[in-house]
Amino acid sequence: MVGFFQSLFKLMKWRPDVIFIKGGYVCLPVGYAARLLRIPLVLHDSEAHPGLTNRLLSPFAKAIGTGAPLEYYNYPPEKASYVGIPVAPEFHPYSETEKKELKEKLGFNRQ
C-alpha cells in the first residue's frame, strides 16, 4: 500500500504521458496508480510465461509487447505484439577471427 501511495503522488507530480512496465513486483503499485490517474500503460513481457504483475496489469494496458511468440501468452490479441527482446548492438555472434583475437588479448591458449 505504501508503494501505491508513493507511486500515486510521484505520478501526480510528474504527469508522464505513458508508463512502460517491464514486470516484477515493484511495477504493480506504479501500474495501479497509473490506472487510477488514467495514464496509459505499455507492458513488455520478456518471459515465456507471464508473471503475476503483468497478468494483473494487462487488462489496463494500451499495448503489450512480448519477447516470445504470442502462442506462449494469453494476452488479448488486439493489444499484444511479438516484438522480441531488445539487445544492444554490441552483443553479436563473434566471428572466428574475433574469438582468436580476444583469446590472445586475454591470455588464453589459442587452441
C-alpha positions in Angstrom: 0.0 0.0 0.0 2.9 2.4 0.8 4.3 1.8 -2.7 0.9 2.5 -4.3 0.6 5.9 -2.5 4.2 6.8 -3.2 3.6 6.0 -6.9 0.4 7.9 -6.9 2.0 11.1 -5.6 5.0 10.8 -7.9 2.9 10.3 -10.9 0.6 13.2 -10.0 3.7 15.4 -9.7 5.5 14.2 -12.9 2.4 13.6 -15.0 4.1 11.3 -17.6 2.4 10.7 -21.0 2.8 6.9 -20.7 4.2 4.3 -18.3 6.4 1.5 -19.6 6.2 -1.6 -17.3 8.6 -4.5 -17.6 7.2 -6.6 -14.9 8.2 -7.5 -11.4 6.6 -6.7 -8.0 7.9 -3.1 -8.0 5.8 -2.3 -11.1 2.5 -3.3 -9.6 1.8 -0.2 -7.4 3.0 2.0 -10.3 0.7 0.3 -12.7 -2.3 0.6 -10.4 -1.5 4.3 -9.7 -1.2 4.9 -13.4 -4.6 3.2 -14.0 -6.2 5.4 -11.3 -4.7 8.6 -12.9 -5.6 7.3 -16.5 -2.0 7.3 -17.6 -1.6 4.8 -20.4 0.4 1.6 -19.7 2.6 -0.2 -22.1 3.8 -3.6 -21.0 6.8 -5.7 -22.2 6.9 -9.3 -21.1 10.2 -11.0 -22.0 9.5 -14.2 -20.1 7.9 -17.2 -21.9 5.3 -17.4 -19.2 3.8 -14.1 -17.9 4.5 -13.1 -14.3 1.8 -12.1 -11.8 2.4 -8.4 -12.2 2.0 -8.4 -16.0 -1.1 -10.7 -15.8 -2.7 -8.3 -13.3 -1.9 -5.2 -15.3 -2.5 -6.5 -18.8 -6.3 -5.7 -18.8 -5.4 -2.0 -18.2 -2.5 -1.9 -20.8 -2.8 0.1 -24.0 -0.3 -2.2 -25.7 1.7 -5.3 -24.8 5.0 -6.3 -26.3 6.3 -9.9 -25.8 9.7 -11.4 -26.0 8.4 -14.8 -27.2 5.8 -15.6 -29.9 2.3 -14.9 -28.9 1.2 -18.5 -28.5 3.0 -18.6 -25.2 0.7 -15.9 -23.7 -3.0 -15.4 -23.0 -2.9 -11.7 -23.7 -5.7 -10.2 -25.8 -4.5 -10.4 -29.4 -5.7 -6.9 -30.2 -3.2 -5.5 -27.7 -0.3 -7.9 -27.9 2.5 -7.9 -30.4 5.6 -10.1 -30.6 8.5 -7.6 -30.6 11.3 -9.7 -29.3 13.8 -8.7 -26.6 15.8 -5.5 -27.2 19.5 -6.2 -27.3 22.3 -3.6 -27.6 24.1 -3.8 -30.9 27.4 -4.6 -29.1 26.0 -8.0 -28.4 26.5 -10.1 -31.5 27.9 -13.5 -32.5 31.7 -13.3 -32.7 33.5 -14.4 -35.9 36.3 -16.9 -35.6 38.8 -14.1 -36.1 37.3 -12.1 -33.3 37.3 -15.1 -31.0 41.0 -15.7 -31.7 41.9 -12.1 -31.1 40.0 -11.9 -27.8 41.6 -15.2 -26.6 45.1 -13.7 -27.3 44.2 -10.4 -25.7 43.0 -12.2 -22.5 46.0 -14.6 -22.4 44.1 -17.9 -23.1 45.5 -20.8 -25.0 45.0 -20.2 -28.8 43.7 -23.8 -29.4 
